[in-house]
Amino acid sequence: MANKQTGYGGQAVIEGVMMGGKYTTVTAVRRQDRTIDFFECQKKSYPLLNRLKKVPVLRGIVAILESSALGTKHLNFSSEVFDQTNETPRSEEKKKSFGFVIGIAVLGILSFLFAKFVFTLVPAFLASFFSPIVSHHSGQIILEGFFKIAFLLGYIYFVSLTPMMKRVFQYHGAEHKVINAFENDLPLSVENVMNASRLHYRCGSSFILFSAFISVALYFFVPTDPLWLRLVSRIALIPLDLGIAYEVLRLTNRVRGIPFLKWLGYPGLWLQLLTTKEPDTDQVEVAIQAFEEMIKREAMIEGAKSMVNKSHVV
């Protein structure tokens, strides 16, 4: 049986959804013939990483690295299935759209840190151009923060306008709906899931926005001149920024049931209005199957672990 205390999560992939639990991750992808393929990637346990996961801030960096590694495997599976089920001639425009989606997805998962560098350094460069007009340290930080948030929101908005990416965002919404329905003790029927919210406090979109806000706050403690030192300090602060953002994400999830504190997570939820879209019933069905298959395999792993533990009891 699924454990309500486990923070289940997942991500959208090409024409499917990945769901993750304590021991394993499972992706469900719908083929054009309406069948659904599954792919499982069990989580590996490393003593050093397990110790780091108990250290605030550091555990956030470990979580990012783990999710990036797992997410890339599931994305590769979904892209292969997508390619196999689309062997019939396709228009050049469709092929370009598919390539664009893969590029965006890889940038967000496999090259997360590279993307973080881009979204960190470009605003710093832009703000420095205005130093003759806005020369004060605080003014430069505020200007840099404005460019950073605007760059992030603009990027997500324009990406969301592409038809193929809209489908990915619909699967993202389906993933959230399934988890919300589960956490509200609702049977995972298509109807119940469709009526659930597509926004969730633990979403990676919220994490990205929190990291942008936190990075701007950290910049007040480091110099903006000369430019080379500004850029170096921005890069050096990335691990700390990501680690704190992870802690903020955990905090907003813990207090989401407290009326006067749940608003702390609202900025991240607002961003999810861009990164998620309302799914159709077929997409919700895929997300439900991904979740249920993950729960089934979690139970099998848990049972196997219990048998091993009992066999060692004298």
DRENDOTOR-532797 format. One record per residue (C-alpha): residue in one letter; residue number from 1; x, y, z. Coordinates in steps of 0.2 Angstrom, whole numbers. Layout:
+--------+------+-------+-------+-------+
| lodren | rose |  east | north |    up |
+--------+------+-------+-------+-------+
|      A |  NUM |     X |     Y |     Z |
...
+--------+------+-------+-------+-------+
//
This chain:
+--------+------+-------+-------+-------+
| lodren | rose |  east | north |    up |
+--------+------+-------+-------+-------+
|      M |    1 |     0 |     0 |     0 |
|      A |    2 |     6 |    17 |    -4 |
|      N |    3 |    14 |    27 |    10 |
|      K |    4 |     6 |    44 |    13 |
|      Q |    5 |    22 |    50 |    21 |
|      T |    6 |    32 |    47 |     6 |
|      G |    7 |    34 |    63 |    -5 |
|      Y |    8 |    30 |    56 |   -22 |
|      G |    9 |    35 |    67 |   -36 |
|      G |   10 |    39 |    65 |   -55 |
|      Q |   11 |    41 |    75 |   -71 |
|      A |   12 |    33 |    76 |   -88 |
|      V |   13 |    42 |    67 |  -103 |
|      I |   14 |    39 |    66 |  -121 |
|      E |   15 |    21 |    59 |  -122 |
|      G |   16 |    21 |    52 |  -105 |
|      V |   17 |    24 |    55 |   -86 |
|      M |   18 |    38 |    49 |   -74 |
|      M |   19 |    33 |    45 |   -56 |
|      G |   20 |    46 |    43 |   -42 |
|      G |   21 |    45 |    35 |   -25 |
|      K |   22 |    56 |    30 |   -11 |
|      Y |   23 |    65 |    16 |   -20 |
|      T |   24 |    61 |    17 |   -39 |
|      T |   25 |    55 |    28 |   -53 |
|      V |   26 |    43 |    23 |   -67 |
|      T |   27 |    39 |    31 |   -83 |
|      A |   28 |    23 |    28 |   -93 |
|      V |   29 |    23 |    33 |  -112 |
|      R |   30 |     8 |    31 |  -124 |
|      R |   31 |    12 |    25 |  -141 |
|      Q |   32 |     2 |    29 |  -156 |
|      D |   33 |    -7 |    12 |  -156 |
|      R |   34 |   -14 |    17 |  -139 |
|      T |   35 |    -4 |     5 |  -129 |
|      I |   36 |     7 |    11 |  -114 |
|      D |   37 |    25 |     6 |  -112 |
|      F |   38 |    33 |     7 |   -95 |
|      F |   39 |    51 |    10 |   -90 |
|      E |   40 |    58 |     8 |   -73 |
|      C |   41 |    74 |    14 |   -65 |
|      Q |   42 |    78 |    10 |   -47 |
|      K |   43 |    86 |    22 |   -36 |
|      K |   44 |   104 |    17 |   -30 |
|      S |   45 |   110 |    19 |   -13 |
|      Y |   46 |   127 |    27 |    -9 |
|      P |   47 |   133 |    28 |     9 |
|      L |   48 |   141 |    45 |     6 |
|      L |   49 |   126 |    53 |    -3 |
|      N |   50 |   114 |    46 |    11 |
|      R |   51 |   124 |    55 |    24 |
|      L |   52 |   124 |    71 |    14 |
|      K |   53 |   105 |    70 |    12 |
|      K |   54 |   104 |    73 |    30 |
|      V |   55 |   113 |    89 |    30 |
|      P |   56 |   103 |   105 |    26 |
|      V |   57 |   108 |   114 |    10 |
|      L |   58 |   119 |   100 |     5 |
|      R |   59 |   105 |    88 |     3 |
|      G |   60 |    97 |   100 |   -10 |
|      I |   61 |   112 |    99 |   -21 |
|      V |   62 |   112 |    80 |   -20 |
|      A |   63 |    94 |    80 |   -24 |
|      I |   64 |    97 |    90 |   -40 |
|      L |   65 |   111 |    79 |   -46 |
|      E |   66 |   100 |    63 |   -43 |
|      S |   67 |    85 |    70 |   -51 |
|      S |   68 |    95 |    76 |   -66 |
|      A |   69 |   103 |    58 |   -68 |
|      L |   70 |    86 |    49 |   -67 |
|      G |   71 |    77 |    62 |   -77 |
|      T |   72 |    89 |    60 |   -91 |
|      K |   73 |    86 |    41 |   -92 |
|      H |   74 |    68 |    43 |   -92 |
|      L |   75 |    68 |    57 |  -105 |
|      N |   76 |    79 |    46 |  -116 |
|      F |   77 |    67 |    32 |  -115 |
|      S |   78 |    52 |    43 |  -119 |
|      S |   79 |    61 |    51 |  -134 |
|      E |   80 |    65 |    33 |  -141 |
|      V |   81 |    47 |    27 |  -139 |
|      F |   82 |    41 |    43 |  -147 |
|      D |   83 |    53 |    41 |  -162 |
|      Q |   84 |    49 |    22 |  -164 |
|      T |   85 |    30 |    26 |  -165 |
|      N |   86 |    32 |    40 |  -177 |
|      E |   87 |    41 |    31 |  -191 |
|      T |   88 |    28 |    36 |  -204 |
|      P |   89 |    33 |    51 |  -215 |
|      R |   90 |    32 |    67 |  -205 |
|      S |   91 |    32 |    85 |  -211 |
|      E |   92 |    48 |    95 |  -209 |
|      E |   93 |    40 |   107 |  -197 |
|      K |   94 |    35 |    92 |  -186 |
|      K |   95 |    52 |    85 |  -185 |
|      K |   96 |    59 |   102 |  -181 |
|      S |   97 |    46 |   104 |  -167 |
|      F |   98 |    51 |    87 |  -160 |
|      G |   99 |    70 |    92 |  -160 |
|      F |  100 |    66 |   109 |  -152 |
|      V |  101 |    56 |   100 |  -138 |
|      I |  102 |    70 |    88 |  -135 |
|      G |  103 |    83 |   102 |  -135 |
|      I |  104 |    72 |   112 |  -122 |
|      A |  105 |    70 |    96 |  -111 |
|      V |  106 |    88 |    91 |  -111 |
|      L |  107 |    92 |   109 |  -106 |
|      G |  108 |    81 |   108 |   -92 |
|      I |  109 |    87 |    91 |   -85 |
|      L |  110 |   103 |    85 |   -92 |
|      S |  111 |   110 |   103 |   -93 |
|      F |  112 |   102 |   111 |   -78 |
|      L |  113 |   118 |   118 |   -71 |
|      F |  114 |   123 |   125 |   -88 |
|      A |  115 |   105 |   133 |   -89 |
|      K |  116 |   108 |   140 |   -72 |
|      F |  117 |   125 |   148 |   -78 |
|      V |  118 |   116 |   156 |   -92 |
|      F |  119 |   102 |   163 |   -82 |
|      T |  120 |   115 |   169 |   -69 |
|      L |  121 |   128 |   177 |   -80 |
|      V |  122 |   117 |   186 |   -94 |
|      P |  123 |   107 |   197 |   -82 |
|      A |  124 |   124 |   202 |   -73 |
|      F |  125 |   131 |   207 |   -90 |
|      L |  126 |   115 |   217 |   -94 |
|      A |  127 |   114 |   226 |   -78 |
|      S |  128 |   133 |   231 |   -80 |
|      F |  129 |   129 |   240 |   -96 |
|      F |  130 |   118 |   252 |   -86 |
|      S |  131 |   131 |   255 |   -73 |
|      P |  132 |   134 |   273 |   -79 |
|      I |  133 |   116 |   277 |   -76 |
|      V |  134 |   113 |   265 |   -61 |
|      S |  135 |   130 |   264 |   -52 |
|      H |  136 |   125 |   261 |   -34 |
|      H |  137 |   127 |   243 |   -28 |
|      S |  138 |   109 |   241 |   -22 |
|      G |  139 |   103 |   248 |   -38 |
|      Q |  140 |   113 |   236 |   -48 |
|      I |  141 |   107 |   221 |   -38 |
|      I |  142 |    89 |   226 |   -41 |
|      L |  143 |    92 |   229 |   -59 |
|      E |  144 |   101 |   213 |   -61 |
|      G |  145 |    86 |   204 |   -52 |
|      F |  146 |    74 |   212 |   -63 |
|      F |  147 |    83 |   206 |   -78 |
|      K |  148 |    84 |   188 |   -71 |
|      I |  149 |    66 |   186 |   -67 |
|      A |  150 |    60 |   194 |   -83 |
|      F |  151 |    72 |   183 |   -93 |
|      L |  152 |    66 |   167 |   -84 |
|      L |  153 |    47 |   172 |   -86 |
|      G |  154 |    49 |   177 |  -104 |
|      Y |  155 |    59 |   161 |  -108 |
|      I |  156 |    46 |   150 |  -100 |
|      Y |  157 |    31 |   160 |  -108 |
|      F |  158 |    38 |   159 |  -126 |
|      V |  159 |    42 |   140 |  -124 |
|      S |  160 |    25 |   137 |  -118 |
|      L |  161 |    18 |   144 |  -134 |
|      T |  162 |    25 |   130 |  -145 |
|      P |  163 |    12 |   116 |  -148 |
|      M |  164 |    24 |   101 |  -144 |
|      M |  165 |    29 |   110 |  -128 |
|      K |  166 |    11 |   113 |  -123 |
|      R |  167 |     9 |    94 |  -123 |
|      V |  168 |    23 |    92 |  -112 |
|      F |  169 |    16 |   105 |  -100 |
|      Q |  170 |    -1 |    96 |  -101 |
|      Y |  171 |     8 |    80 |   -95 |
|      H |  172 |    16 |    90 |   -81 |
|      G |  173 |    -1 |    96 |   -76 |
|      A |  174 |    -7 |    78 |   -76 |
|      E |  175 |     7 |    72 |   -65 |
|      H |  176 |     2 |    86 |   -52 |
|      K |  177 |   -16 |    81 |   -53 |
|      V |  178 |   -13 |    63 |   -49 |
|      I |  179 |    -2 |    67 |   -34 |
|      N |  180 |   -14 |    80 |   -28 |
|      A |  181 |   -28 |    67 |   -29 |
|      F |  182 |   -18 |    54 |   -20 |
|      E |  183 |   -13 |    66 |    -6 |
|      N |  184 |   -31 |    70 |    -4 |
|      D |  185 |   -36 |    52 |    -2 |
|      L |  186 |   -46 |    51 |   -18 |
|      P |  187 |   -47 |    35 |   -28 |
|      L |  188 |   -37 |    38 |   -44 |
|      S |  189 |   -51 |    38 |   -56 |
|      V |  190 |   -49 |    49 |   -72 |
|      E |  191 |   -64 |    59 |   -66 |
|      N |  192 |   -56 |    62 |   -48 |
|      V |  193 |   -39 |    66 |   -55 |
|      M |  194 |   -46 |    78 |   -69 |
|      N |  195 |   -55 |    88 |   -55 |
|      A |  196 |   -39 |    89 |   -44 |
|      S |  197 |   -27 |   105 |   -45 |
|      R |  198 |   -13 |   105 |   -58 |
|      L |  199 |    -3 |   115 |   -46 |
|      H |  200 |     8 |   108 |   -32 |
|      Y |  201 |    20 |   115 |   -19 |
|      R |  202 |    34 |   103 |   -22 |
|      C |  203 |    35 |   107 |   -40 |
|      G |  204 |    52 |   110 |   -48 |
|      S |  205 |    45 |   125 |   -56 |
|      S |  206 |    43 |   133 |   -39 |
|      F |  207 |    61 |   128 |   -35 |
|      I |  208 |    68 |   137 |   -50 |
|      L |  209 |    59 |   153 |   -45 |
|      F |  210 |    64 |   152 |   -27 |
|      S |  211 |    82 |   150 |   -33 |
|      A |  212 |    81 |   166 |   -44 |
|      F |  213 |    74 |   176 |   -29 |
|      I |  214 |    87 |   169 |   -17 |
|      S |  215 |   101 |   172 |   -28 |
|      V |  216 |    96 |   191 |   -29 |
|      A |  217 |    96 |   192 |   -10 |
|      L |  218 |   113 |   184 |    -9 |
|      Y |  219 |   121 |   196 |   -22 |
|      F |  220 |   118 |   210 |    -9 |
|      F |  221 |   133 |   202 |     1 |
|      V |  222 |   145 |   202 |   -14 |
|      P |  223 |   153 |   216 |   -25 |
|      T |  224 |   147 |   221 |   -42 |
|      D |  225 |   163 |   229 |   -47 |
|      P |  226 |   174 |   225 |   -56 |
|      L |  227 |   164 |   214 |   -68 |
|      W |  228 |   175 |   199 |   -68 |
|      L |  229 |   173 |   198 |   -49 |
|      R |  230 |   154 |   200 |   -51 |
|      L |  231 |   153 |   185 |   -63 |
|      V |  232 |   165 |   174 |   -53 |
|      S |  233 |   155 |   178 |   -37 |
|      R |  234 |   139 |   174 |   -46 |
|      I |  235 |   145 |   157 |   -51 |
|      A |  236 |   153 |   153 |   -34 |
|      L |  237 |   136 |   156 |   -26 |
|      I |  238 |   126 |   144 |   -37 |
|      P |  239 |   128 |   129 |   -25 |
|      L |  240 |   123 |   139 |   -10 |
|      D |  241 |   108 |   147 |   -20 |
|      L |  242 |   102 |   130 |   -25 |
|      G |  243 |   104 |   122 |    -8 |
|      I |  244 |    94 |   136 |     1 |
|      A |  245 |    81 |   136 |   -13 |
|      Y |  246 |    78 |   117 |    -9 |
|      E |  247 |    76 |   121 |     9 |
|      V |  248 |    63 |   135 |     5 |
|      L |  249 |    54 |   122 |    -6 |
|      R |  250 |    53 |   110 |     8 |
|      L |  251 |    47 |   123 |    20 |
|      T |  252 |    33 |   129 |     9 |
|      N |  253 |    27 |   111 |     7 |
|      R |  254 |    27 |   108 |    26 |
|      V |  255 |    17 |   124 |    30 |
|      R |  256 |     5 |   123 |    15 |
|      G |  257 |    -9 |   118 |    27 |
|      I |  258 |    -6 |   133 |    38 |
|      P |  259 |   -18 |   147 |    33 |
|      F |  260 |    -6 |   162 |    37 |
|      L |  261 |     9 |   153 |    30 |
|      K |  262 |     3 |   144 |    14 |
|      W |  263 |     5 |   160 |     4 |
|      L |  264 |    24 |   158 |     5 |
|      G |  265 |    23 |   145 |    -9 |
|      Y |  266 |    11 |   156 |   -20 |
|      P |  267 |    25 |   163 |   -31 |
|      G |  268 |    30 |   146 |   -36 |
|      L |  269 |    12 |   141 |   -39 |
|      W |  270 |     9 |   156 |   -50 |
|      L |  271 |    24 |   151 |   -61 |
|      Q |  272 |    16 |   134 |   -63 |
|      L |  273 |     2 |   142 |   -72 |
|      L |  274 |    14 |   144 |   -86 |
|      T |  275 |    24 |   127 |   -84 |
|      T |  276 |     8 |   116 |   -82 |
|      K |  277 |    -7 |   115 |   -93 |
|      E |  278 |   -24 |   107 |   -91 |
|      P |  279 |   -22 |    89 |   -98 |
|      D |  280 |   -35 |    79 |  -107 |
|      T |  281 |   -42 |    62 |  -101 |
|      D |  282 |   -29 |    52 |  -111 |
|      Q |  283 |   -15 |    61 |  -103 |
|      V |  284 |   -22 |    59 |   -86 |
|      E |  285 |   -24 |    40 |   -89 |
|      V |  286 |    -6 |    39 |   -93 |
|      A |  287 |    -1 |    48 |   -77 |
|      I |  288 |   -12 |    37 |   -67 |
|      Q |  289 |    -4 |    21 |   -74 |
|      A |  290 |    13 |    28 |   -71 |
|      F |  291 |     9 |    31 |   -53 |
|      E |  292 |     0 |    15 |   -50 |
|      E |  293 |    14 |     5 |   -58 |
|      M |  294 |    27 |    14 |   -47 |
|      I |  295 |    17 |    10 |   -32 |
|      K |  296 |    16 |    -8 |   -37 |
|      R |  297 |    35 |    -9 |   -39 |
|      E |  298 |    38 |     0 |   -23 |
|      A |  299 |    28 |   -13 |   -14 |
|      M |  300 |    38 |   -27 |   -22 |
|      I |  301 |    55 |   -19 |   -18 |
|      E |  302 |    49 |   -16 |     0 |
|      G |  303 |    43 |   -34 |     1 |
|      A |  304 |    60 |   -40 |    -5 |
|      K |  305 |    69 |   -30 |     7 |
|      S |  306 |    58 |   -36 |    22 |
|      M |  307 |    62 |   -54 |    16 |
|      V |  308 |    80 |   -51 |    16 |
|      N |  309 |    80 |   -42 |    33 |
|      K |  310 |    70 |   -57 |    41 |
|      S |  311 |    82 |   -70 |    33 |
|      H |  312 |    96 |   -61 |    43 |
|      V |  313 |    87 |   -62 |    60 |
|      V |  314 |    93 |   -76 |    70 |
+--------+------+-------+-------+-------+
//
